[in-house]
Amino acid sequence: MAKPTANLPVCLLKGKEAGRLFDLFRISRYRITLAAGTQGLILPPYKGATFRGGFGAVFRRIACAVREQDCLNCLLKSQCPYAYIFETSPPENSQALSKYENIPRPFVLEPPTETKTFYAPGETLDFQLLLFGRAIQYLPYFIVVFREMGETGLGRGRRPFVLTKVAALGRQEAAEIYSAQTNTIRHVDQSDTCLPPQFPPTSQIQVNFISPVRLVDDGTCATVPEFHILFRQIMRRISALAYFHHGQRLDADYAGLSARSRQISLSANNTSWQELERYSHRQGQRINMGGLVGTVTYQGNLTEFMPWLALGEHVHVGKNTVFGLGKYELTIL
């Protein structure tokens, strides 16, 4: 992993200070409630790709001021919500991560866990939206996009729906910030700094992969979730989110952490591969999004890895996280 060199604030992460990770991260979580229109809704069992489909096009239609074909050469790209959310660029004059091929989007759409495929007219369903760092200020755009998507339709047959309400979820009770009845957005700051618990010395953990976790190692998808593969992916995602969406460079001992992660053993593997596909209108073909689900148990001197793993619970890991993939839960045994 490239060592940061840009003129951005540095968050030192040495030894026990790794818990400071959580001080710089801002994460907001929202519950989005939709109601099926008069035709009902027909959705696939896993709905992440369905919610994401068409989202970018509607966002661009709402946010783009000049309708440029290419954001890269647009004069307004530095101030454009669409360019920032979907075409994130490295900070100006930056050499750190300047060749990063897959800059992570600063949001995740977590679909409902239920696998039902038909929703009767008026029936509601909830999903969650996670925003990271600078993206939190653009919440109103997300709300307007979801409202507009209700008219273009969702799922099979592009059937309409209504965005009925949005609630901010945090350490306090859920706070409603939008309702279809008032059609207004109320500002409520429930963003979390993700302050970590005090981790005791830890030698055994269980990780539950809730949505398919797609870990790419040396260009191929890992079918056995060895700890060093999972941990390197978590480090990479957290570092990129910190750099591109929080303006912070993490001066962590990446080489040392990566080397020591290989000393952690996989003591139990109860995962299986879940096939998952989506259709890409842009590429004109079906895209494989399959990944691992189930539980794994790791053993070893895990203490220094715990802050990273705990933050990874909030931001997901692996490929296709914007679709809700890569969600996991951590348990200390």
Secondary structure as UniProt FT lines:
FT   STRAND          10..13
FT   HELIX           15..20
FT   HELIX           21..24
FT   STRAND          27..36
FT   TURN            38..39
FT   STRAND          41..42
FT   HELIX           48..52
FT   TURN            53..54
FT   HELIX           55..63
FT   HELIX           71..73
FT   TURN            75..76
FT   HELIX           77..79
FT   HELIX           81..86
FT   TURN            92..93
FT   TURN            96..99
FT   STRAND          107..110
FT   STRAND          118..119
FT   TURN            121..122
FT   STRAND          124..132
FT   HELIX           133..138
FT   HELIX           139..152
FT   TURN            155..158
FT   STRAND          161..169
FT   STRAND          175..179
FT   TURN            180..183
FT   STRAND          184..185
FT   STRAND          204..213
FT   STRAND          216..217
FT   TURN            218..219
FT   STRAND          220..221
FT   HELIX           227..246
FT   STRAND          249..252
FT   HELIX           254..261
FT   TURN            262..263
FT   STRAND          265..274
FT   STRAND          277..280
FT   TURN            281..284
FT   STRAND          285..288
FT   STRAND          291..299
FT   HELIX           303..305
FT   HELIX           306..315
FT   HELIX           321..323
FT   TURN            324..326
FT   STRAND          328..332
//
